[in-house]
Amino acid sequence: MFGRKTRPPLLASALLRLFLSEGVVRDSILGDFWEEHREQVLAGSRFRAWRWYWRQAIGLGTRSAVARVSALQQDRDADQRRGVALLLDDLNQDLRLAVRQIFARPVFTLLVVVTLAIAIGPNVAIFSIFKAVVLEPLPYPEPDRLVHVWRTDIANRSRYGLTSPNYWDYREQNTSFEELGVYNPYVFNIGDGEPVLESGVLCSASLLRALGVEPQIGRIFTDEEELDGSGRVVVLSHQMWEERYGSDPEIIGENVSLNGESHEVVGVMPEDFVFLSVWSRGSSFQLWTPYPLQGYPGTLTRDNSSRGGSWLLSVGRLRPGVGWRAAEQELRGIASRLAEQYPDTNARAQVWLQPFALEILGSATGRLLLLGSTVGFVLLIACANVASMLLARGAGRQSEVAVRLALGSARWRMIRQLLTENLLLSFLACGAGVLMAVWSLNALKGLLPPDLPRVQDVAIDAPIFAFAVGLSLLTAVVFGLAPARSAARTNVVDALKEGAGAQSGVKKRNATLRRLAIAQLAIALLMTNGAVFLFKSLQNVLTTEQVFDTEQVLTAHVMLAGGEHEEPATRVAFWEELVARVDALPDVERAAVTAQLPLETGTYEYYLLEGETFDPAGERRGAWRNFISPGYFEAMGIPLLAGRSLTEEDGGAVSIPDWRPEDPTQEWKVVVNRAMAERAWPGENPIGKRLYSIETPRRWVVEVVGLVEGIRQTGPERRSAPEIYWLYDANPFSGANLVVRSRIDPLTMVEAIRGELAALDPDIPLSNIRTMEMVLENSMRSRYFITVLTGLFTAIAVLLSMAGTYGIMSYNVVQRTHEIGVRVAMGASRLNLLTLVLRQTLRMLAFGVAIGLALIINGTLLARRFVYGVSPFNPLYIAAAMAFVVAVALLASLRPALKATRIDPITALRTE
Amino acid sequence: MGNKNYPGEFEQMVLLAILQLKKDAYAPSVARELEQSAGRSVSRGALYTALDRLNKKGMVRWSIEAATSERGGLPKRRFEVTGSGVKALKDSRAALLNLWRGLEEELARD
């Protein structure tokens, strides 16, 4: 029944199988792992089980590999009874010989070490990121008991927050959760001194209890502080306590000003506490304060009329032993009771639980795995490269090996000697690779996309170092296998009799070399193909029309709070005044404010068309909603397609603090975007049409007066969705984005704008100052990250395989010197010789490309989600990648081929 | 050997866990026992290494049990503490008790 789902991860169990000694003990350990993995899957978390299996497999595998390598020395010993002293002496001898060998050929050694290091370095660096971001357990006690609770539609899985009254019902009626909390990220003006804006969190007391982290000093706030409305208390982050309050232990009980309100500090979180939020994964939150009972935003109300909207992010801690699926079942039971009780708002509301770790780390895992496999491929190519170098050199050492064998040296002893050399080379490369990783990590951190959590913890620490050592061991085995086998097969008589001539050993060796070259070319093709598609995708994203202007437009965040700004009407007046002042600055073309910037999502609202009645159980139409000042479209450069923009006259004195108009009969004027017009009134003129809120009695009625081109609300790669623009009078926001279009470099305007703001209220900071160009770039960081790194690693891979092909072809030409000499003597032309060599390259290429294509077809599945605006099977781009790899391989063989044409027959024939 | 070969702390805990589990001692249940009774989370690498070492020292032995479908048809290794294992535990306990003698009161202060 659970057959497929409970199977342990294939790759991890294969690794385990590889590392453990064959036999019944290995089988029983694999069985234990199987059983424990299965139990965890059945307990509800496949991700957790997967992670457990990998972690334990890597731990056990590494231990056992280390034990086996040291045992190798003993097992191969013909006389098991030889003492440890003798063994150590042997080892010492091997090591000294290996060191001598390595320093006898410094150029060769350098080549091998550099080749391996440029492959090991990126592997170590990427793994260090993967470890910090994905593998480390979340920084909360028993993180596996934490789950995210989403509200979703009954028909599809979508992520909405909870509504407050629903939250109370879930919280009070469930038996699965130890704690169920809610929160919202929020920004705060921190007063007292230089005004700054900090990210913080509005949350229920239960949320902090659910996370289970004790404050370093003081306490977290209580349910009473949250509920009786007196909750003017705050818990600070360690960083803020340190930087703003100088780690003052007396801070508890002091008051700090947040958004103009005095708050009592009750606690300071410990230094390693990180608040991970699903929609702002990269943010660092500096304070936690209870939801105020009154006022905007989002009171924790129990009022049934508030069951419609959804704004609360919810995280809960399950009781011990309760699986998240069981908890989901229970909450769904509560949800269906609520659906019967409040059909208007809850008929389509369903609950969906996700393990917290998956929610926070899910999207990072995919991207890092893509990069991980890329650097893995680079390492494979490097191994193949080094293997061929060692093989080619092995040919040169054939006589030495044969002499030693003839003198009675044991064959295993020779292999051990070679292995020791390989290990030494590998460890040298490991050192260089780790240095490279340390050195490149800072550059790499700069590239990391902002939504990657926990990047501050990325570091090369002891476990990473252990990983590097393990990787080098593995590398030494992989690249040493073929050369060691070849050496072990050395036929003493042949080798001594014929010197470096053509015999069966050489033939086999050449076949191995060719196979290694083919493997390199195949992997290089796979990677080039991936890079081509990623770069094409990036280009597609970059050239995607974003509608708004990226040049000459500046934006900054302004947050009004406290004092006179509590009154909605004064807020509108403040914005009007601010816009007017900035507008009057020289070089400003147009200024405006908006609740939401393009690309950075926003809020969503359902609506009804004229003549429609609300069916609670039916599909709903929704649109993004934005609140703007009259000049917004001009300032942002969004073209008006029909009708007119909003003007001050469309507003009026009426304000709707929490969406409850004094006079629901008043009609608001709105502007809609193209996607909205196409969805709601296909083929018709949207101007003059009306839209209604879904509730009865109606909360609002609007008339469309203008049509604008649609911007992309959720990211540069997402389609523009329906959107409705209201005048800001309809929802006098306290936090807004100032948008300023200037005639000069917009960043030079910052001081002037700051001056105007200070003239209105010196306590309000201007924060998050960016040009729209920067906003766009920020939203593309993740794609840059993937593309630039994949491109870089592909370049390394192509260079390595180019060097590999060159090396193999040169070696080949040297070996065939005699044959070529004969051919020249028989009258072969230069062209004949050139084609003779290049034909061999082409034969290898044919195999390499065929295997590469097979890999591409299989590998596309992983890459598909990263491709934008181009089919991952587009033959043109696959052909381009093929042409590139073919060209590179031919170029690499050109010099050896030309060298072949210059062989002097007399000298060549004398070499025998 | 003059020195008694005492098992290490972790090895002792593994031995005791096996004794606690009686007939039901195999690696996953030993790990669970250590996690529940000793509050210690155990990496499988450390556990199998310890079991292997104890086996080499002659303090535990194992027998193979038939495969079941819950384990993907793979065999199961059941562990047992040998006489010398029990003796090693007793010796080490006795040694510790000797060392503790008279110190309870002193260390209880504070």
Interface residues (C-beta under 8 A of the other chain):
Chain A: R7 P8 V24 V25 D27 S28 I29 L30 G31 D32 F33 W34 E35 E36 R38 Q56 G59 L60 G61 T62 R63 S64 A67
Chain B: Y26 A27 P28 A31 S43 R44 G45 A46 Y48 T49 I64 A67 E70 R71 G72 L74 P75 K76 R77
